[in-house]
Amino acid sequence: MQATKEDLIAFLDREVLNPAEHHVNADKVIKNKVRTTRMRLNRLKTAEKVEEFFWHAMSTDRGIDSYTRIHRIGAQTFEDVRFQFKRLCGREED
């Protein structure tokens, strides 16, 4: 793993969470989902756990609902930044 836990969370916050939370069309549901995601990320102990959370989140019903809602307002989602996230984790070749 190239990045630290803090690096990964900062990337997700900058690229996905903050823009979605502060988007002009973000409703209370989106804002709550972002805050909950941020709290979960900050509870994780290692960069590897953040990476695991990222990939798992996209496959859950909750994650799919988040994607749909955030995508609908035109903000970036985890799915949109997956290649950059993968590179940040040092997994370009996987």
C-alpha positions in Angstrom: 0.0 0.0 0.0 1.5 3.3 -1.1 -1.0 5.7 0.6 -1.8 6.1 4.2 -5.3 5.9 5.7 -5.3 9.7 5.9 -4.3 10.0 2.3 -7.1 7.7 1.1 -9.7 9.4 3.2 -8.5 12.9 2.2 -8.8 11.8 -1.5 -12.4 10.5 -1.1 -13.3 13.6 0.9 -11.9 15.9 -1.7 -13.2 14.1 -4.8 -16.5 12.6 -3.7 -17.8 13.3 -0.2 -17.4 17.1 0.1 -18.6 17.9 -3.5 -21.6 15.7 -3.0 -22.4 17.0 0.4 -22.2 20.6 -0.7 -23.7 20.2 -4.1 -26.5 22.7 -4.7 -29.0 19.8 -5.4 -27.9 17.6 -2.5 -30.9 16.7 -0.3 -31.0 15.7 3.3 -30.7 12.0 2.4 -27.5 12.6 0.4 -26.0 14.8 3.1 -26.8 12.1 5.8 -25.3 9.4 3.6 -22.1 11.4 3.1 -21.8 12.1 6.8 -22.4 8.4 7.7 -19.8 7.3 5.1 -17.2 9.8 6.5 -17.8 8.6 10.1 -17.4 5.0 9.0 -14.2 5.8 7.1 -12.7 7.6 10.1 -13.4 4.6 12.4 -11.3 2.3 10.2 -7.8 1.6 11.5 -5.6 1.1 8.4 -5.3 2.1 4.8 -6.0 -1.5 3.9 -9.4 -1.3 5.7 -10.2 2.0 3.9 -9.5 0.3 0.6 -11.6 -2.7 1.5 -14.5 -0.5 2.6 -14.2 1.5 -0.7 -14.6 -1.6 -2.9 -17.2 -3.3 -0.7 -19.3 -0.1 -0.5 -20.0 -0.1 -4.2 -21.5 -3.5 -4.2 -24.0 -3.1 -1.3 -27.6 -2.0 -1.6 -26.8 1.1 0.5 -23.8 1.9 -1.8 -25.9 1.4 -5.0 -28.5 3.7 -3.5 -25.9 6.3 -2.7 -24.5 6.0 -6.2 -27.9 6.5 -7.8 -28.8 9.5 -5.7 -25.4 11.2 -6.0 -25.1 10.5 -9.7 -28.6 11.9 -10.3 -27.5 15.3 -9.0 -24.4 15.3 -11.2 -21.8 14.8 -8.5 -18.9 12.4 -8.6 -19.3 9.0 -6.9 -16.9 6.2 -5.7 -17.5 4.5 -9.1 -16.2 7.6 -10.9 -12.9 7.8 -9.0 -12.2 4.1 -8.8 -9.2 4.2 -11.2 -7.5 7.1 -9.4 -8.2 5.4 -6.0 -6.7 2.1 -7.3 -3.6 4.0 -8.4 -3.4 5.8 -5.0 -3.4 2.4 -3.4 -0.6 1.3 -5.6 -2.6 -1.3 -7.4 -2.2 -0.2 -11.0 -1.1 -3.6 -12.2 -3.8 -5.7 -10.4 
